[in-house]
């Protein structure tokens, strides 16, 4: 029997620092704590860093009011304490490095006064991470100290920071940098002291400006839009950037790339683009569905088992997956294709076959097209080929060019609808607006159908958006819809397409003389097509 006055056992409280901004820089301990949280207390910046780790039933409490203003420290503390006293596992997520800037003390004090146990998972400091991503260290052989100064404090004796052998890091300098620079110059710091202003370090919005102390106030890029979380470094070590720079050299750094795709595509596109510095916004344009009448596929599987076919030709990875799933329904695997010859078009189809344990016998060397496959396909010979049938699992809207070409070579073809393609639902209004207004730097089209369907469900990309197409057919469809194609892959596969886009970006930045140029910063002007 439970007493009416019974109080729940207090829960746990953990304070998690997210670090500089890149969610992948969360510590392992921080990630583990967030995954097991029942309640998360965070502002928008902190929530963005941990959102992908939250369980479906995690309760999120915001530290801002309905108007977007931050709650007071007392109100934030009450959210955490009340949830913990109800027996819940509570995580207070803090953006940046609250240990460095002192915010942690105000957050922990209410929890400590309430007598609740807590732990702290400190994050990667934006100061050290920012320097590492910008390509320099904070100390070196000719420096003997690093001083971090919070500019929010009004009474600072700048004469103590004039030694050129001391690295000076300024935090919370937004709105105050010109006055700080004048104070340092008046105090005696040399005018030629290297200065680096770093915004949004480690994220796709990472941006740095290098100048000198004497020129900084006249450098609009250094002083304008110096937002919260930005850091300013004054140090000799900034000169290391030529040798140590890596992150800012990524060709697609900061690019927002729109990737229209089928609903079930999960390939390496996003990861490859991310390694090049971009962020992907994936918009499903096609849903791949099973055929309306599965009997044809069932008969085809029986034909493979009974040896009715000499060849099977896969023209897309979807066809490979459709056959694999049908085999699995019957408890079968790739061994059913033993004795059959396998042809494939495109690297994605080849990769899907290799995952299935099948190495194709025929892949066109020239390009990934039906015409190239037919050029290499052997004519039927009664003396060499015991069976004259070819099985082609295909989409419901696929053309008959391959079948017609094989018939002309003397083969008997059995085409089967292995999957249907259905136009996906329109994306969110914010995505549609960004597509039409130039909110994306590039759009990556991997098939003609993704062009048609994206325009159909979301509208035509803005003229400033770089259009990249995987092959001539996709290019032609894009042009039919009034799009200017800037990048055409030299080979019709995703890897070549991404490489070509990266080369385009690199060339454009070199021509602009701006290593941080991207199309969303310039909505007009000529663009050069790269093939």
N, C-alpha and C positions, 0 to 999 in steps of 0.2 A: 504494500500500500504506500502511495506517494503522499507526502505531506503537502498541504497547500502552500506552505512557506518554503518549500524546497527551491533552492536556487540552482540553475544549471552550472555545471562545471565550466569555469572560464575557458575560452578557446585560446588559440595561439595568435600572436601578432608578429609579423615580419615586415621589416622595412627593406624595400628593394630599390636600388639605384639602377636606372636604365643605361647610364653612360651617355656617350656622345650623340646617339640617335639611330645608328644602324642596329636593327633588332638582332642581327647575327653577332653583335659584340656583347650581348648579355652574357653574364657569367653562367656557368653550368649550375651553380647553386641557385642563382636567381631564377633561372628557367624552371628548375625543379620545384621551387617554392610556389611560383605562379601557377604551374600546372595543377597543384594540389589545393589551391585556394578555394574557399567557399565564397568569400567576399573580397573584392578588390576595390580599393579606394584610390582614385587617380584623377588627374586632369587629362585633357585631350592628348597632350604630348606624351605623357606617361602611358596612357592607354594604347596609343598607336604602337608603341614599342613592344607591348606584350600581348596584343589582341589575339595573335595566332596561337598563343599558348593556352588561352582560357578554355576551360571545360564548358560544355553547353549550358550547364546549370549554374555557372558562376554568376553571382550577383555583382553588378558593377555600380558603385556609388561615386558620383561626380563631386569634385572639389570646387566646382564653379556653380553659381546660381543660374536661374533661368535666363538672365541677361548676359551671361558669359563672364561675370565678374568673379574673381577668386573668393572663396569663403575665407573667413578669418581663421587664424591658427586655432583658436578655441573651438570653432565649429568643425574644423577638419578633425581635430583631436577627438571630439565627441562622436563623430561618425565611426572612428576606429574603435574607441573604447566601448561604445554601446554594442557594436557587432560582436566584439570579443567577449563581453559579459554575457551574451546570449549563447555562448558556447561554440561560436563559429571560428573557423580558421581564416584570419584576416590578413591581407597583404596591402600595405600602403606603398604604392608605386610612386617613386620620385624621379622625374626626368633629370638628366645631367648627373652631376656629382655633388650631392648635398653635403658630403663630408668636406669637400673643398670650400664651398661657398657658405657653409655654416647653417643651411636650412635644416639640416637633420636634427639639430638640438631642439628647435621649436616643435618639430613633429613628434619626437620621442618623449618630451617632457610630460604631456598629458597621460601617456600610456604608463610611464614610470610612476607618476603620482597616483594613478589608479591601482597600483600594486600588481599590474599584469606583467607576466614574463614576456620577453620579446627577443628577437634576434635581428641582426643587420647583415644584409648581403650587399657589400659595397660594389660599385660598378667600375668599369674602365673609365678613367678620368678623361673628359673631353680635352683637357690640356695636353696630355701626353698622346692621346689618340689623334687629336687634330694635327699635332706636329708630325707624327708618324705618317699620316695620310698626306700631309702637305710636302713631305720629303726632307725633313731635317730633324736633328736632335736638339734637345734643350740645353745641353752642355757639351763641351768639347775641350780639347787640350788648352785652348786660349781663353776659356771661360772658367770661372771658379765659383759660380753660384747661380741659383735660379730663384727669383723672387716673384711670387704671385700676389698681385695687388687687386683688391676689390675696390673699384672706382666709386662704388656707391657711398663709401665713407668719405665725408667731406674734408676731414682734417688729415691730409697726407703731406708729409714732408718730402717733396720730390727731390730734394737735394741729396737724399740718401740713396737714390737710384740712378746716379749719373755715371757710375763706373762702366766703361765699355766692356769690361770682362764679366759683367753680370747680365744674365738673361732676365729680361723683365717681361712678365706675362700679365696682361690686364684683363680682368673679367668684369662684366656688368658695365662696359664702357659705352653702351649705346646712348647717344645723345650728348655724351661728354667728351668724346675723343678730341675734338679741336682744342678744347680748353686744357686737357691733359697734355697734349703735345706742346702747347705754348708754355705750360708750366715746366715741362722737362727741359725745353730749350732755354728758358730763363734760368733754370737751375744749373745749366752747364752741360747737359748731355749733348754730344756732338751731332751736328746737323746731318752728317752722312751715315748716321746709325741706321742699319737696315731695319725696316718695319714690315711686318706681314699682318694683314687683316684677314681673318678666316671666318667665314659664315657657314653654318649648316655642315660642319665637319663630318665626314664619313658617310653622308647621305648622298642621294642623287643630286641634291641641290648644293653640294659642296662647291664652294667658290672661294678663291683666295686672291688677294691683291698685294703685290709687293711694291714698296716704295721706300723712301727714306724719311727720317724724322723731319728734315727741312722741307720736304716736298709734300708731306702727307696731307696738310690742311688744304693744299691746292688740288689734291687728287680726289675728285668727286667720288670715284668708285671706291676709294678707301674709307670715306666718311659717310656716304649716303647709305641708307638702309642697313645700318649696323644694328641688327636686331638682337633680341635676347638670346643668350647662348653663344653669341659670337665671342671670339677671343682675339686679342691683339698681342703680338709678340715683337719685342724689340731685342734683337740679338745678332751677333756676328754669325751664328750658326745657320741663319737663313740662307747663307751662300752655299750651303750643302745641297740645295735643291737640284742643281744641275746633275749631281751624281746620284742622289738618293731618291729623286722623284719617281713615283710609280703610279699612284692612284690617279693623279691629274693627267697622266699620259694615256689613259684609256680612251679609245677613240669615240665612244658613245657616252662619255661621262655626262650625266644630267639629262640625257635624252629620254623622253617619254615616248615609248614605241607602242603603237596600237597593233595588236595581233588578232585579226579576225580568224576564227578557227571553228572546227567542228566541236560539238559539245563534249565529246569523249576523248579529244586529243590531250595528251599529257606529256608530250615529248620533251626533248631537251632545249626547246626554243627559249623559254624564259630564263633558264639557268645560263645558257650561252650568252644571251643578251646581258644578263646581270654581270657576268664576268667582264664584259666589255664596258661596264659602267652605266648601263641603261636600266630603266624600270619598265616592265611590260604591263600593259592594260589589256587583258584578254577578253575579247567579246565573242561569245558563241554566236555563230551565224547559221550553222547547220547542225541539226540533230541527226545522228545516224541511228536508224531504227531497223528492226528485223523486217524481212519481207512479209507482205500481207498473207501470202500463201507459202508456207514453209515446205510443202510437199516436194517442190522441185529440188530444193537443197537436200532433202532427205534421200531422194532418188539418186542425186549426184554422189552423195556419200556412199551409198550402196554400190554405185558404179566404181568408185575408187577402190573400195574393198574387193570387189569382184574382178578388177582388172579390165574394166571397160574402156579406160582411157590410156593413151600413150603419153599425152602431155597435159599439164595443168598450167594456165597462165594467170599470174596475179598482176593486176594493173594498179593496185593501191594497197596500202597497209590495212585499210578497212576490209578488203576482200580476204586478206590473210586471216585477220581476226575472226571474220564471219565463219570461215571454214574451220578454224581451230575450235571455236565455240560449239559448232555443230558436231564435230568429232567428240568433244568432251561430253556432250549430251548422251552419246552412245557409249561412253567409257572407252573411247578410242584415242589414239595419239598419232604423232607424225609417222609412225611405222606403217600406217595405211598408205602412205605415198611411196613406199618402197617399190622400186621397179618402174615408177613413173618418172618422166622428165619434167623438170620444173623450170618455168620461165618467169621473170619478174621485171617490172618497169619501175625505176626509181630506187634511190638508196633507202628510203623509208620502208618500202616493200621488202627489200633485201634484209634490212635490220629486223623487221617483224618475222621473216622466215627463219633467220638465224636464232632468234629467241625461241622459236618453235622447234629448233634442232634440225633445220633443213638448210642445206646450202644449194642455192639455185644452180641449174645447169646452164642457163642462158640469161645473160643480162646485157642489154645493148651497150656497147662501149662508146658509141658516138654521143648519144644523149638519151635522156629518159623520156622517150616518146614512142607512140605506137608505130610510127613510120620507121624508127630506128630498129625496133624489135622485129618488124617484118623484113627489113633488109638483111637481118642475120638469121631469120628462121629458115630451116632447111625445107626444101620441097618434099612432098610425100613420095616415098619410094616403096613399092610393093616388095622389093627384094630386101630392103634394110629395115622397114618398119612393120612389125607384126600387126599393129593396130593403127587405124587411121583417125581416131577420134581425139579431139582436144576439148578439155573442160575449161570454160572461162567463167569464174564467179565474178559478178560485176554489180555496179550500182543500177538502180532502176532507171536513172537518167543518162547512163553511159551511151556513147555513140557506138555504132556497129562497125567502125572502121577496121578494128582488129579482126573481127570475125570474117568480114568480107575479104580481107587480105589473105587470111589463112585458107579460105575456100578457094581462092585463086591459086594457091600453092598446092592444091589437091587434098586438103585436109577436110574432114567432116567435123563441124564445130557444134558443141552443145553449150550455149550460153544460158546461165542461170542467174536470176536476180538474188544476190546474196545479202543485199542490204538496201534500204531506202534512205534517201537524203531528204530531210524535211527542214524547211526554213524555221530558224529559232525565233523566239519571242524578242521584241525590241529590248535593247538595254535600258538602263536607268536614264531618266531625263538629263541628268548631269553629264553622262557620257555622251549622249546624243548632241548636247549643246557644245561640248568640248570638241567633238569630231567636226562639227560644222563651223566652229569659230576659230579653229587653229590652235586648240589646246594640246595637240599632240605633235611631236617633232617628226614622226615618221609613221607610216602604216605599212605593215608587212603582209603582202598577199601571197598565199601559197597555192592558190588555185583560182580558176576563173569563177567558180561558184561562190567563193568567199567574197569576191568583188561584187557580184550581182546581189548577193544576200545582204552584205553590209549596207550597200546603198539602199536596198529595199527596206531594211528595218531601222536604219539609223541616219540615213542621209549621206551625201557626198562629202568626203574630207575636204577641208579648206585648202585653197590654192597654195598656202605656205607649207603644208605638210608634205614631206618627202615621201613619194610613192615608190615602193620597192616591190618588184614582181619576180616570181620564181621562173617564169618561162615565157616564150612568145605568145602562147595562147592566153595566158593570164594578162600579159601586157595588152594584147588586142582588146580583151574584154574591158580592161581599165580605161583604155582610150575611147571605146564605144560609149562609156559612161561619162566622158568628159574629163577624165583625170590625166594629168601630165605625169608620165612615168619617168622618174629620175634615175632609178637603179634597176638594172636587169641582171639577174644572176648569170654568170658565165656557164654554169651547169645547173640543170633544173632540180636542185635539191636544197633543203633548208640551210645546210652548212654554207654552201656557196652564196646563198642569198644574204645571210647574215654577214659573211665576210665582205661581200660587195657593199653592203650598207655601211660597214665600218670604214671601208676605204673611201667611200663617198664623204663621210663625216670628217675623216682625217684631212682629205684634200680641201674640203670647204673651209675648215678651220685654218689651214695653212694659207689659203687665198685671202681669208678675212684678216689674217694677222692676229687672230684672237684664239688662244688655245681653249677657251670656254664658250666659243660660239655654238649656238644651236638655233634651229629654225623658229622656235617659239619666241625668240628674242627679236626676230625680224619677220614681219608678216608680208613683206613685198620684196621684189627684186628678182633678178635672173638666177636660175639654178642650172647647173650643168649636169647633163645626163651621163651616168657612168655605166658602162657595160663590161 
